[in-house]
């Protein structure tokens, strides 16, 4: 491919709102163009990278036994009403009507569509298991689209869905998909790990995220120092904490004390001369449900913090926000003096499960200016106990080892959906006994267009992109130092033909630009190998440059030897 015939609109400066290196470099190097908030066009270079990522994903999914399909990007709202998600998904889903006032949506995900595709078509356990996937567009109306392809509104995703006759077979496929994903991300040359995760709006009983470890990652990940546990902070669990601090003792048992001006845990701990470890903190939040709002109390240990995603999951809400003083009072709570003992009837509350069975604790008395001592956390209904705490660096993993915090970028997510969608949409099959059963389902997503940005975040330098060979737009970038040098042009074009015949994709910069501009473009675009055809050609030499580290060497200007050196090894 000749540079002069290829559309590569490179820029010297990145847009001012481009903060991450991947956002800056992909725009500057002419891979993408922004056309609106969270909306991007892929230019020829970007499309080549995107297609290579798609092909790797497709190859591994096909090897794993999945069948590729293509689902409509525009989905009738009726399907989402059947599952109940039309009203629950929130503002991220773009709803629209056609000229006949029929309701549609731009698919943020395709669980409903795939369930409808299989419903009444797969009718027997003999047709199971079945794994279907697609690579196509999604739209999520992000409140704050940012960071280029990392968090945009329209994006390319690989989403796969499997159907099973049993939970055990669903879990088998879940494990098989995890292995397939590991092969995909290994082929892409990424430093990744699989972590325990929250299922979010997709739902299901279990999920796992695939995170690429990167300094500019949006997600916080906790990893055991032993390397045998990793989780997103939203889903991380820990070994229950202990302390060497002295536990308070109350001879009178449960007692009420006046505690004026003690509305914070620090005030209470100082007043009773105890560690916050032995206090119970109330966190009052307004929970947003599909059709209502309610103030809910969450009780955690005094020196712990509430993890908001866990709070959302505990009460089945779709969002969480701060509650005003008036809203707290109307809900029947006493701000600053709230505790789990003696709450007014009808108030909703949850207790962190690490507090279950604790004794000699201190908490609010649900009365202004008073606290209780000698509290035993017993006799509460089992459904009140939930995992609520935000696990932190320095906590101990359940299996042992101290947890450390690192940053990651989510590139894939797999779910055990169970029967959530099949039950809601009445998608059923006949089992071996002739009884109708809802399908057991799995769901498997990869952010394909996001991976273009992730690859740059994972490897770049101050001069530009540094592409992995598997997904680089070209394998070799030939730079002709002087476009008026006929011998240099002849050699470059001969090398181009020979390399392409050997299966190497080549970009030849034969333009009339200054040599410095050409080299800056080579460094910015980031093709793995550069061949510089300059003055040394007269003496039978060219320069070979490895983009990773810009390592240079002088090699013989022999086409056959260069092809042997640069052709794919596999």
C-alpha positions in Angstrom: 0.0 0.0 0.0 1.4 3.4 -1.0 1.2 6.2 1.6 0.2 8.6 -1.1 -2.9 6.5 -1.9 -3.9 5.7 1.7 -6.0 8.1 3.7 -4.0 8.9 6.8 -4.9 12.4 8.1 -2.2 12.7 10.8 -2.2 15.7 13.2 0.6 17.4 15.1 -1.6 18.2 18.1 -4.3 16.2 19.8 -7.8 17.8 20.7 -7.7 19.6 24.0 -10.4 17.2 25.5 -8.3 14.1 24.7 -6.8 13.2 28.0 -5.7 9.5 27.7 -2.7 8.6 25.5 -4.9 6.2 23.4 -7.5 9.0 22.7 -4.7 11.4 21.7 -2.7 9.0 19.6 -5.5 7.4 17.7 -6.8 10.8 16.6 -3.4 12.2 15.9 -2.3 9.1 13.9 -5.4 9.1 11.8 -7.0 5.9 13.1 -10.3 7.5 14.3 -12.3 10.8 13.9 -14.7 12.1 16.5 -18.0 13.3 15.1 -19.9 13.9 18.3 -19.9 13.2 22.0 -18.9 9.6 22.4 -19.3 9.0 18.6 -16.4 8.1 16.4 -15.6 7.2 12.8 -13.0 4.5 12.0 -10.6 5.7 9.3 -8.7 3.2 7.1 -5.9 2.6 9.7 -8.3 2.1 12.5 -10.5 -0.2 10.4 -7.6 -2.4 9.7 -6.8 -2.8 13.4 -10.5 -3.3 14.2 -10.8 -6.0 11.6 -7.8 -7.9 12.9 -9.2 -7.9 16.4 -12.5 -9.1 15.1 -10.9 -11.9 13.2 -9.0 -13.1 16.3 -12.1 -13.1 18.3 -14.1 -14.8 15.5 -11.4 -17.5 15.1 -11.4 -18.4 18.8 -15.2 -18.4 19.1 -15.5 -20.6 16.1 -12.9 -23.0 17.5 -14.9 -23.1 20.8 -17.9 -24.3 18.9 -19.9 -21.1 18.8 -22.1 -20.1 15.8 -21.9 -16.6 14.4 -25.2 -14.7 13.8 -26.2 -11.1 13.1 -28.9 -9.5 15.2 -30.7 -6.2 14.4 -29.2 -3.1 16.0 -32.8 -1.7 16.2 -34.9 -3.8 18.6 -38.7 -3.7 19.1 -39.3 -2.5 22.7 -41.8 -5.3 23.2 -39.0 -7.8 23.7 -37.5 -5.7 26.5 -40.9 -5.3 28.0 -41.2 -9.1 28.1 -38.0 -9.4 30.2 -38.9 -6.4 32.3 -35.7 -4.5 31.5 -37.4 -1.8 29.3 -38.3 0.2 32.4 -35.3 -0.9 34.5 -32.3 -0.3 32.2 -32.3 3.5 32.8 -31.3 6.5 30.8 -28.4 4.7 29.0 -30.9 3.0 26.7 -31.9 5.2 23.7 -35.7 4.7 23.0 -37.3 5.9 19.7 -40.5 5.6 17.7 -41.0 5.1 14.0 -43.5 7.0 11.8 -46.2 4.7 12.9 -45.5 5.4 16.6 -44.1 1.9 17.1 -41.6 1.8 20.0 -38.0 0.7 19.4 -34.6 0.9 21.1 -31.0 0.9 20.0 -29.6 -2.3 21.5 -27.3 -1.7 24.4 -27.1 -5.5 24.6 -29.0 -8.4 23.0 -30.2 -10.9 25.7 -33.8 -10.4 24.7 -33.2 -10.6 21.0 -31.2 -13.9 21.2 -33.7 -15.4 23.6 -36.5 -14.6 21.1 -34.3 -16.0 18.3 -34.2 -19.4 20.0 -37.7 -19.4 21.5 -40.0 -21.9 19.8 -37.2 -23.0 17.5 -35.0 -25.0 19.9 -37.7 -27.2 21.5 -35.8 -30.3 22.8 -32.9 -31.0 25.1 -31.5 -33.0 22.2 -30.8 -29.7 20.4 -28.7 -28.4 23.4 -26.2 -27.0 24.2 -26.2 -24.1 21.7 -23.8 -21.1 21.7 -24.5 -18.2 19.4 -22.5 -15.0 19.0 -22.3 -11.9 16.9 -19.9 -9.0 16.4 -21.9 -5.8 15.9 -22.9 -2.4 17.1 -24.2 -1.4 20.5 -25.4 1.9 21.8 -25.4 3.1 25.4 -26.2 6.8 26.1 -23.4 7.3 28.6 -23.9 10.3 30.8 -20.2 11.3 30.5 -18.7 9.7 27.4 -14.9 10.3 27.6 -11.5 8.8 27.0 -12.2 8.2 23.3 -13.0 4.6 22.4 -12.6 3.6 26.1 -16.0 5.0 27.0 -18.1 6.0 24.1 -21.8 5.7 23.2 -21.7 3.7 20.0 -19.3 0.8 20.0 -18.5 -2.6 18.4 -19.0 -5.6 20.7 -18.8 -9.3 20.5 -21.7 -10.6 22.4 -22.3 -14.4 22.7 -25.2 -16.3 24.4 -25.4 -20.0 25.3 -28.4 -22.2 26.0 -28.4 -25.3 28.1 -30.6 -28.0 29.6 -29.0 -27.7 33.1 -27.1 -25.4 35.4 -24.2 -27.8 35.4 -23.9 -27.6 31.6 -24.2 -23.8 31.8 -21.2 -23.7 34.2 -19.2 -26.0 31.9 -19.7 -23.6 29.0 -18.9 -20.7 31.3 -15.5 -22.3 32.0 -15.0 -23.1 28.3 -15.6 -19.5 27.4 -13.2 -18.3 30.0 -10.5 -20.4 28.4 -11.5 -19.1 24.9 -11.2 -15.5 26.2 -7.8 -16.2 27.7 -6.6 -17.4 24.3 -8.1 -14.3 22.6 -6.4 -11.8 25.0 -3.1 -13.8 24.9 -3.1 -13.6 21.1 -3.7 -9.8 21.3 -0.6 -9.5 23.4 -2.3 -8.0 26.4 -1.3 -8.2 30.1 -4.7 -9.3 31.5 -6.3 -11.1 34.4 -9.7 -12.6 35.1 -11.4 -11.1 38.2 -14.6 -11.7 40.2 -17.2 -9.1 39.2 -20.6 -7.7 39.7 -23.3 -8.8 37.2 -24.8 -5.3 37.0 -27.8 -4.7 34.7 -27.2 -8.0 32.8 -28.0 -10.0 35.9 -27.4 -13.7 36.7 -25.8 -15.6 39.5 -22.1 -15.2 38.7 -19.8 -13.3 36.5 -16.1 -12.7 35.7 -14.4 -9.7 34.1 -11.3 -9.7 32.0 -9.1 -6.8 32.9 -6.1 -5.5 31.1 -3.7 -4.1 33.7 -2.9 -0.5 32.8 -2.0 2.7 34.6 -4.9 4.6 33.1 -7.5 2.0 33.8 -10.9 3.1 35.0 -11.5 0.1 37.3 -9.9 -0.6 40.6 -8.8 -4.2 41.0 -7.8 -6.0 44.2 -5.3 -8.8 43.7 -3.9 -11.2 46.3 -0.2 -11.1 46.8 -0.3 -14.8 46.3 -1.8 -14.3 42.8 -4.7 -16.7 43.4 -7.5 -14.1 43.8 -8.5 -11.1 41.8 -11.7 -9.1 41.9 -13.2 -5.8 40.9 -13.6 -3.6 44.0 -17.3 -3.6 43.4 -17.4 -7.4 43.9 -14.4 -8.1 46.1 -14.7 -10.1 49.2 -12.2 -10.6 52.1 -11.5 -12.7 55.1 -13.4 -11.2 58.0 -11.4 -8.6 59.8 -10.1 -9.0 63.3 -8.4 -6.6 65.7 -6.1 -6.6 68.7 -7.9 -3.6 70.2 -9.6 -4.2 73.5 -13.3 -5.0 73.2 -15.6 -2.8 75.4 -17.5 -4.5 78.1 -20.9 -3.6 79.6 -21.9 -5.2 82.9 -25.4 -4.0 82.4 -25.8 -5.6 79.0 -27.8 -3.5 76.5 -27.8 0.0 77.8 -28.7 3.5 76.5 -26.4 6.4 77.1 -26.8 10.1 76.4 -24.2 11.1 73.7 -24.8 14.8 73.0 -23.1 16.1 69.8 -21.9 12.6 68.9 -23.3 12.2 65.4 -20.2 10.7 63.7 -18.4 7.4 64.4 -15.2 9.3 65.4 -17.2 11.3 67.9 -18.8 8.1 69.3 -15.5 6.2 69.5 -13.9 9.1 71.3 -16.8 9.5 73.7 -16.7 5.8 74.8 -12.9 5.5 74.4 -13.2 2.5 72.1 -12.0 1.6 68.6 -14.4 2.3 65.7 -14.0 -1.4 65.0 -16.6 -2.0 67.8 -19.0 0.6 66.6 -21.8 0.2 64.0 -22.0 2.8 61.4 -25.3 3.7 59.6 -25.1 4.8 56.0 -28.4 6.3 54.9 -28.9 6.3 51.1 -31.8 7.0 48.7 -32.2 3.9 46.5 -33.7 4.3 43.1 -36.0 1.5 41.9 -37.8 1.0 38.6 -40.9 2.8 39.7 -40.1 4.3 43.2 -37.5 5.7 45.5 -36.8 4.8 49.1 -34.3 5.7 51.9 -32.6 2.6 53.1 -30.2 2.1 56.0 -27.0 0.1 55.6 -25.1 -0.9 58.7 -21.3 -1.6 58.5 -18.5 -1.7 61.0 -17.4 1.8 62.2 -14.0 1.7 60.4 -15.4 0.2 57.2 -17.1 2.0 54.2 -20.2 1.1 52.3 -19.6 -0.3 48.7 -22.4 1.3 46.8 -22.7 -1.3 44.1 -23.1 -3.9 46.8 -25.8 -1.7 48.4 -27.6 -1.6 45.1 -27.5 -5.4 44.8 -28.6 -5.9 48.4 -32.0 -4.2 47.9 -32.5 -4.8 44.2 -32.3 -1.1 43.2 -31.1 0.3 39.9 -29.2 3.3 41.3 -28.1 5.0 44.5 -27.8 8.6 45.6 -27.5 10.7 48.7 -30.7 11.4 50.7 -31.6 14.8 52.0 -32.2 15.5 55.7 -35.9 15.8 55.1 -36.0 12.5 53.2 -34.2 10.7 56.0 -36.6 12.1 58.6 -39.7 11.2 56.5 -38.4 7.6 56.1 -38.3 7.3 59.9 -34.5 7.4 60.5 -32.7 9.6 63.0 -29.6 10.9 61.2 -26.4 10.5 63.2 -28.1 8.3 65.8 -29.4 5.4 63.7 -28.8 1.8 64.7 -30.3 -1.6 63.7 -31.9 -2.2 67.1 -35.3 -0.7 67.7 -35.9 0.8 64.2 -39.4 2.0 63.4 -41.7 -0.6 61.7 -41.6 -0.3 57.9 -38.1 1.0 57.6 -35.8 -0.9 55.3 -32.3 -1.8 56.4 -29.4 -4.2 55.8 -26.5 -5.3 57.9 -23.1 -6.3 56.7 -22.6 -10.0 57.2 -19.3 -9.5 59.0 -21.3 -8.0 61.9 -23.5 -11.1 62.3 -23.0 -12.6 65.8 -21.0 -9.6 67.0 -21.4 -8.6 70.6 -20.6 -5.7 73.0 -21.0 -3.3 70.1 -22.1 0.4 70.1 -24.7 1.8 67.8 -27.2 4.6 67.5 -30.4 4.3 69.7 -32.6 5.8 67.0 -33.2 8.7 69.3 -31.5 12.1 69.0 -28.5 12.4 71.3 -28.4 8.7 72.4 -26.5 5.6 71.7 -26.7 1.9 72.8 -23.9 -0.1 74.3 -23.7 -3.9 74.8 -25.4 -4.5 71.5 -25.6 -8.1 70.2 -26.1 -8.5 66.4 -28.4 -11.4 66.7 -32.1 -12.3 66.0 -32.3 -10.5 62.7 -33.8 -12.2 59.7 -31.3 -13.9 57.5 -32.2 -11.7 54.5 -31.0 -8.7 56.4 -27.4 -9.8 56.2 -25.6 -8.8 53.0 -22.1 -8.3 51.8 -21.9 -4.5 52.0 -18.3 -3.4 52.8 -15.8 -1.8 50.4 -12.8 -4.2 50.5 -9.5 -2.2 50.6 -5.9 -2.7 49.9 -4.3 -4.3 53.0 -7.3 -6.5 53.7 -6.7 -10.3 53.7 -8.1 -12.4 50.9 -10.4 -15.3 51.8 -7.8 -17.8 50.8 -4.9 -15.9 52.4 -2.6 -13.3 51.2 -2.8 -9.5 51.5 -4.8 -7.7 48.8 -3.1 -5.0 46.8 -4.8 -2.4 44.6 -4.1 -1.9 40.9 -5.8 -0.4 37.9 -7.4 -2.2 35.1 -9.5 -1.7 31.9 -12.4 -4.0 31.4 -12.2 -5.7 28.0 -14.5 -8.7 28.5 -17.2 -10.0 30.8 -18.9 -13.4 31.0 -22.0 -14.2 33.0 -24.0 -17.2 34.2 -27.4 -15.8 33.5 -29.3 -18.8 34.8 -33.0 -18.7 33.8 -33.6 -14.9 34.3 -34.5 -14.2 30.6 -35.9 -17.6 29.6 -38.4 -17.5 32.5 -39.4 -13.9 31.8 -39.8 -14.5 28.1 -41.2 -18.1 28.4 -38.5 -19.6 26.3 -38.6 -23.3 27.1 -37.6 -26.7 25.9 -38.8 -30.3 26.6 -36.4 -32.2 28.9 -35.7 -35.9 28.7 -38.8 -36.6 30.7 -41.0 -34.6 28.3 -41.4 -31.7 30.9 -41.2 -28.1 29.7 -38.3 -26.2 31.3 -36.8 -22.7 30.8 -33.4 -22.7 29.2 -30.3 -22.2 31.4 -28.3 -19.4 29.7 -24.8 -17.9 29.7 -23.7 -14.5 28.3 -20.2 -13.6 27.0 -19.1 -10.1 25.9 -15.9 -8.5 24.5 -15.5 -4.8 23.8 -14.0 -5.2 20.4 -13.7 -1.5 19.4 -12.5 -0.7 23.0 -9.6 -3.1 22.5 -8.2 -0.8 19.8 -7.7 1.8 22.5 -6.7 -0.7 25.1 -3.9 -1.9 22.9 -2.5 1.6 22.7 -2.9 2.2 26.5 -1.0 -1.0 27.0 1.9 -0.1 24.8 2.9 3.4 23.5 5.6 5.9 24.1 5.9 9.7 23.9 6.3 9.5 20.1 3.3 7.4 19.3 1.6 4.0 19.1 3.5 0.7 19.5 1.3 -2.0 18.0 1.5 -5.7 18.7 2.2 -7.6 15.4 -1.0 -9.5 15.6 -3.2 -6.4 15.2 -0.9 -3.8 13.7 -2.4 -2.0 10.7 0.7 -3.1 8.7 3.6 -5.4 9.4 6.3 -3.3 7.8 6.5 0.5 7.1 9.0 1.3 4.4 10.2 4.9 4.4 11.9 6.2 1.2 14.2 9.0 2.4 14.2 10.9 -0.9 11.2 10.4 -3.2 13.3 11.8 -6.1 15.8 8.9 -5.8 14.7 6.5 -8.5 16.9 3.7 -7.2 15.4 4.0 -3.7 11.9 4.0 -5.1 12.6 0.9 -7.3 14.1 -1.0 -4.3 11.2 0.0 -2.0 8.5 -1.1 -4.5 10.4 -4.4 -5.2 10.6 -5.0 -1.5 6.9 -4.2 -1.1 5.9 -6.8 -3.8 8.1 -9.5 -2.3 6.9 -9.0 1.2 3.3 -8.9 0.3 3.7 -12.1 -1.7 5.2 -13.6 1.5 2.1 -12.6 3.5 3.4 -9.4 5.0 1.3 -6.2 4.8 3.4 -3.3 3.8 3.0 0.5 3.9 5.4 2.4 1.6 5.9 6.1 2.3 7.0 7.4 -1.1 5.6 10.9 -0.7 7.5 14.1 -1.2 7.4 15.1 2.4 10.6 15.9 4.3 12.4 12.9 5.8 11.8 14.2 9.3 8.0 14.3 8.7 8.1 10.8 7.3 9.9 9.4 10.3 7.6 11.3 12.7 4.7 9.5 10.9 6.4 6.2 11.2 6.8 6.7 15.0 3.3 8.1 15.4 1.5 5.3 13.5 3.5 2.6 15.3 3.9 -0.2 12.7 6.2 -2.9 14.4 9.0 -2.7 11.8 10.4 0.1 9.7 12.8 -0.2 6.7 14.5 3.1 6.0 15.7 3.3 2.4 18.2 6.2 2.3 21.7 7.2 1.2 23.1 3.9 2.4 21.4 2.1 -0.4 24.2 3.1 -2.7 26.5 1.1 -0.5 24.1 -1.9 -0.3 22.6 -1.0 3.1 19.2 -0.1 4.6 18.3 0.6 8.1 15.9 -1.6 10.1 14.0 0.0 13.0 12.0 -1.9 15.6 9.2 0.4 16.7 9.2 -1.0 20.2 12.1 0.9 21.7 13.1 2.4 18.4 16.0 -0.1 18.1 18.0 0.5 14.9 20.3 -1.7 13.0 21.9 -1.6 9.5 21.2 -4.6 7.3 22.0 -5.7 3.8 19.8 -4.2 1.1 18.9 -7.6 -0.2 15.2 -8.2 -0.9 15.3 -12.0 -0.5 17.2 -11.7 2.8 14.8 -9.1 4.1 11.8 -11.2 3.2 13.3 -14.2 5.0 13.9 -12.0 8.0 10.4 -10.3 8.1 8.0 -12.9 6.9 5.6 -14.4 9.5 7.2 -17.1 11.5 4.0 -19.2 12.0 
